[in-house]
């Protein structure tokens, strides 16, 4: 076991846990007044003191001694089950360079941070100004995840079977499997959290959120989500206005409905839209989705520049904790690490993952087929008997289908996670992208297969309209409950006693209160919800023009509701630096493309459009040819719009090219010096 005296220079300092901060007395490699507690490691209640001391010594040991070069404190006492971790200045600065973060240079321009050129960056002596709280906490987590055993050894105080570390085995993962570590999570700064809450959800900031404060405290992942949600809410105003105009009469004689009523052509099966109304709504929906996504990409690139995350270098960082392979020299970085051939990963994806995903998608279609077959059987039985029992049976196919899809979804999510782990991706972003892609394919089929079946197989637009309206209204009611009612009850009745207790013993209760909170489940469900509703709007809004109105109302309550839940109901999550929404942005772009085909064929299926074409002398086959022609023309228009709207503003492009040029110049100077 490594003794406390044998550790590197990082731990040659005296630390005192006082008012939430360590006071750093001396450190040869760092100059800092105070080091704040950033991350809490929650240990098992049965952990031995010798195990805790060994882990603390390992955390504080220098990199050359196999440690994480961090600062650790035993919490309330050495026999407790927590370790509070922070980081010295040198570790934070070196990690900033490794991550590829951009920071303000002395000329106030953003530049890729270089440790050797650190003195020319602003606020470099004050880590709380130089790095955001989320960045500092992620760096600590990243350093902990990078801990690897340099040789085979036993974990002190742990039984022999689970307590043996193999050479180059990930230490934190091993301690989790051995039951030593229960959880690792970042700590809240209660004062900053309260200030953010007052600026965010307390003032119901829907149209203008404190995005910079969100990014600083919760990280880029959270900030990009809320920035997209805000941008999306603003973008819903034009289609919502158009939907209201097309659905309801305007004062003084406007409106499609009123015009149809005067002409006596209002029909129950296709109420609300005439030929012109269908065409306007369909074409607008297709063009709107393209313009919306293109302008969001410009907004996203501006934010990544502002937050210094547009030049990330994850592919050169340490492998993610779950990555495994044959130990060797990385040909790019020259570091000793596990290596796994790319062709093996591609074989696993192509020969195993794809077929299994296809199998589950087939099970979704099988469940939908069973639903319709069951409905047909019970309806025939009810028509024959007409009894109360047969009337109750009418609901059984829908109930059985709901149970089936719920079980299938849970099983698939577990299989998708295990498949992605088995594929063995090196970078965390690659792992997340492959996992999200698998779940998105299933979600798309699970949510839209029935609607597409009604629209294009049954060709029953009134039923499609009713199904879409019921889904949107039901989602709105559920959203009001989860985003408004539940947080209100928690804040007024459940949180009040805890707030009083924290006021009575604030300092002691800080860590305990955060340990009692459940872990944050992530933004996966939130993005899925946004994507599904965006699909309703972009794919089927020409059938139900009020879709955008309902989505706008939903987003107005979604923003403060999500903000409250993240700030009050869960532990603070770790957030890696990101430059955009990742694979979620690609998913929205795919729906944008599919919307062109969907709206064209929905327009073709409209009785009014078919009647209009027949009156114009266009036969059935020619109608299909016209629809295909219109579809291709709209795809061409979409491509032209996407080309005309650059993905990043000119000033962002110029800044990016300047950084690339300066990096090349700096590299050239280093080569000449060598």
Secondary structure, 3 states (H helix, E strand, C coil): CCCHHHCCHHHCCCCCEECCEEECCCCCCCCCCEEECCEEEEECCCCCHHHHHHHHHHHHCCHHHCCCCEEEECCCCCCCCEEEEEECHHHHHHHHHHHCCEEEECCCCEEECCHHHHHHECCCCCHHHHCCHHHHHHHHHHHHHCCECCCCEECCCCCCCCCEECCCCEHHHHHHHCCCEEEEEECCCHHHHHHHHHHCCCCCCCCCCCHHHHHHHHCHHHHHHHHHHHHHHHHHHHHHHHHHHHHCCCCCCCCHHHHHHHHCCCCHHHCCCCHHHHHHHHHHHHHHHHHHHHHHHHHHHHHHHHCCCCCCCHHHCCCCCCCCCEEEECCCCCCEEEECCHHHHHHHHHHHHHHHHHHHHHHHHHHHHHHHHHHHHHHHHHHHHCCHHHHHHCCHHHHHHHHHHHHHHHHHHHHHHHHHHHHCCCCHHHHHHHHHHHHHHHHHHHHHHHHHHHHHHHCCHHHHHHHHHHHHHHHHHHHHHHHHHHHHHHHHHHHHHHHHHHHHCHHHHHHHHHHHCECCCCCHHHHHHHHHHHHHHHHHCCCCCCHHHHHHHHHHHHHHHHHHHHHHHECCCCCCCCCCCCHHHHHHHHHHHHHHHHHHHHHHHCHHHHHHHHHCCCCHHHHHHHHHHHHHHHHHHHHHHHHHCCCCCHHHHHHHHHHHHHHHHHHHHHHHHC
